[in-house]
Amino acid sequence: MKDIIEENIRRNRALNEAYDPMSGLGCTGERTECRLFGRCLYVPEQMVRDEKFTLVSSDETAFARLRVKYDFEFWAANCVTIKDKVSGMDMRMRLNRPQRRVLGELERQRLSRQPIRLIMLKARQWGGSTLVQTYMAWIQCVHRRNWNSLICAHVKDTSATIRGMYTKLLANYPETFWDEEAAPAFRPFERSVNTRVIEGRGCMVTVGSSEGQEAVRGNDYAMAHLSEVAFWPDTASRSPEGFIRAVCGGIARVPMSLIVLESTANGVGNYFHNEWMRSVRGESDKTAVFVPWYEIDIYSAPVDDPEALWTGMDDYEKSLWERGCTLEQICWYRQKRKEYPSRQLMAAEYPTDDVEAFANSGNGVFDPVHIEKLRLSCREAPMRGELTARAVSGPGALDIAGFAEDSRGSLSVWKRPESGGTNRDRYVVAVDIGGRSAASDYSVIAVIDRFGEDGRPEIAAQWRGHIDHDLLTWKAASIASWYGEALLVIESNTLETEHTDGEPGLYILSQLSNVYPNLYRREAADRPGGGMRIGFHTNRSTKSLVISHLISVVRESAYIERDFGACNEMTVYECGPSGSFGAKCGYHDDILMTRAIGLYVASTMPARVCIAASPRRLFRW
């Protein structure tokens, strides 16, 4: 306990290190200590290397005017007026710990002369938007002329609020640090209601919203601050991806150009979440930044009895200690946790990491920790395209000519089928039937290799798209045939209740059974005299069965997932008040259901027996 208390003292001391933006003590970046004007100053190394440094070292005003070009924190403390959220009073900007960390990344990119690109996941209000906006203002007021910027949020009022920070900044800008003849202020740009120009600098600042995208297209931007992107509408005619590509595609990749996407989390599978995951994986041009609750100074509470707190910690609280939290922070978390009926709801409001931030705050079926462990094996498919066959339906669909690669194709292949003969006991192909139109649920065909790279079931391929149901069944048979006449498991509810081109959906299965030899069949309890029916029928009983099996498989990491979309769907999969399972409103579960059905069926199949080199030894897996 003595060691724990000593470590806690050390952590608190590190959190409370002196910070003074006027002197530069504790500020961001590499600093050089200088004794000037009767006090100790810590100035950026780049400033010391400036040839003007020696010339201004005897003139405090000239020194400060040079310093604002190199030291953002000094500039903010002297030139930026913000409204204090606690007192409501105007005050000069003094960066908090999270803001200083984000500034460090912005400055790292600027000083290395890279285009500045950031995606920021916000948890609580710690001033992330304020930092981005003032950093853009610093570039426009100090570093660049005719350097236009865009502020765009999910609604225009939010964008206007962000620009209001800029208006207050210019209205209170000190003359000492302003180089232009005209006083610092916004003036209207021609007759535009969305655009203002910084007097004397020629820098335009445009505000817009995701709801009025056309108003901000086509302008010449060098910087873009895109706020609450996770809440931007995503429809067939208007998507965040299309708008951001149209606006940001014109921003040149040059030093001092800037694109920042920031938002609080709003579920998974949307544009912001996908961009975040790409950045985390290092596949994006943007650096991912998340600020957890414990970096925010106010989230701390006094500890009267450290030993009692320590001995009473649960596993999650111990994990907070392992992350580097202090006992005071853990004490605050425990007290705050009592306000919430579940830890999941607490995590949604005060996430410890990005996984918790994105996790569904409802009655999630799958543990976010297990999902993220599953996600580690996901990757982009090395092959994408479509199978080519002699025909798209009928027996000709089983006569495979080959695989045609096409970046727009719907078939993703992580693992080609083993060549040579049939593999009826190795592969399972599960089919979830969706709708035909682009606005409906997707149809999904998933190929599961029962004996993956380390003996666990592994996702080998996946087709996902919209297609007529009769063509879908033949496409599934084509894929199953390519994978050595794999066991084809079609979720048959839709086919058993619909008519296609005047024919019952069951007729499609009957046609398929005449030419494809390895179809999944179930006992027909509703048929007089029993017998077997083609396909897997999902009802309340069977759905509970396959989902319960999938929960255990995910918990035990008992299969290898390859598609990020499957993990996204698990994150928003819920158990409703009546006990029924389903995706959160507005999300899909079509990929998830192919895993649930396919992995359950695979688990019921006989184990594979392999004859080893010695005929007297059998290996079963």
Sequence and secondary structure as in RCSB ss.txt:
>XXXX:A:sequence
MKDIIEENIRRNRALNEAYDPMSGLGCTGERTECRLFGRCLYVPEQMVRDEKFTLVSSDETAFARLRVKYDFEFW
AANCVTIKDKVSGMDMRMRLNRPQRRVLGELERQRLSRQPIRLIMLKARQWGGSTLVQTYMAWIQCVHRRNWNSL
ICAHVKDTSATIRGMYTKLLANYPETFWDEEAAPAFRPFERSVNTRVIEGRGCMVTVGSSEGQEAVRGNDYAMAH
LSEVAFWPDTASRSPEGFIRAVCGGIARVPMSLIVLESTANGVGNYFHNEWMRSVRGESDKTAVFVPWYEIDIYS
APVDDPEALWTGMDDYEKSLWERGCTLEQICWYRQKRKEYPSRQLMAAEYPTDDVEAFANSGNGVFDPVHIEKLR
LSCREAPMRGELTARAVSGPGALDIAGFAEDSRGSLSVWKRPESGGTNRDRYVVAVDIGGRSAASDYSVIAVIDR
FGEDGRPEIAAQWRGHIDHDLLTWKAASIASWYGEALLVIESNTLETEHTDGEPGLYILSQLSNVYPNLYRREAA
DRPGGGMRIGFHTNRSTKSLVISHLISVVRESAYIERDFGACNEMTVYECGPSGSFGAKCGYHDDILMTRAIGLY
VASTMPARVCIAASPRRLFRW
>XXXX:A:secstr
 HHHHHHHHHHHHHHT   BTTTTBT SS EEEEEETTEEEEEEHHHHHSTTHHHHTT HHHHHHHHTTT HHHH
HHHH EEE TTT  EEE    HHHHHHHHHHHHHHHTT  EEEEEEE S SSHHHHHHHHHHHIIIII SS  EE
EEESSHHHHHHHHHHHHHHHHT  GGG  SSS S EEE TT SSEEEETTTTEEEEEEETTSGGGGTT   SEEE
EESGGGS   SS  HHHHHHHHHTTS S TT EEEEEEE   SSSHHHHHHHHHHTT SSSEEEE  GGGSTT  
   S HHHHHHT  HHHHHHHHHT  HHHHHHHHHHHTTSSSHHHHHHHS SSHHHHHS SS BSS HHHHHHHH
TT    SEEEEEEES SSSGGGGSEEEEEE TT SEEESS   SSS  TTTEEEEEE   SSTTS  EEEEEEES
S TTSS EEEEEEEE   HHHHHHHHHHHHHHTTS EEEEB HHHHH EETTEEHHHHHHHHHHH S B EEE T
TSTT  EEESB   HHHHHHHHHHHHHHHHTT SB   HHHHHHHHTEEE TTS EEE TT   HHHHHHHHHHH
HHHHS   EEE SSTT EEE 
